[in-house]
Amino acid sequence: MLCRMHLAPFASRSLATQLGTVRTLWPHAETIFTELQQEMERARQFMSSFEQLLSSQVATAMQQAPSASAAPTQGSGEGFSICQDVKNFTPEQLSVKVVGRKVVLVGQKETQSTDEKGSFSYKYEALKREWDVPEEVDAEALTCSLTKEGQLRIEAPKLALPAASERNVPIQVSPAAPQAGPASEDGA
C-alpha cells in the first residue's frame, strides 16, 4: 500500500539518508506516456500498412472480376438495370423476388460427392443480394434474363406518367371571416 512518503519528497534530509534510495510502486508518468506514444505509433504504422494491403487486394480483385459487381444503370430515361455474375448457379438454383420496393436475388447450391476411397464431401453455396428500386421505376414490370456467360440481368422501365392535358383550375372564393368587434357591455 502506498503511503504519503512515496508520493511526496522527503521532508527531512536525515530520513532520506537513513532509508537510502527509495523506490515508489508507481513509475514516472513521463515513462508511461512515452511508452504509450511509441505503442500508438506502431499501431498507426500497422494500420497504414494493412490499409495499403487491403486497397491493393481490392484493386486486384476488381481487375480480375469486373463483372462480379452489380450497380443500377445511371442516366435518366433508362429505368432500373442490374447485372450480377451468377455463373456458379443454374437457373433452377436462383430466385428473384420483388418485396415492396426491393429486388431480392437468392441463390442456393448444394453439391455432394464421394471419391473412389469412400471419402464424402458436402458443399453448400449461398448468394443473397438486395437492391432498392427507385420510386420512378415500375417494379411490377421487372424482368430477368440469364446470359450463357452466367450474367443475370434484372431490368425494369421507368413509370410511364400520363400526359397531362390542359385544364382550367377554378378559383374558389371563401366568405370573409367575421371581424371581432368591441365587447358587448352587458357581459363585461
Salt bridges, closest charged atoms under 4 A:
GLU39 OE1 - ARG42 NH2 2.48
GLU41 OE1 - ARG44 NH1 3.50
ASP85 OD2 - LYS87 NZ 3.81
GLU125 OE2 - LYS109 NZ 3.96
GLU125 OE2 - LYS123 NZ 3.80
GLU130 OE2 - LYS128 NZ 3.77
ASP132 OD1 - LYS102 NZ 2.61
GLU135 OE2 - ARG101 NE 3.94
GLU155 OE2 - ARG153 NH1 3.81
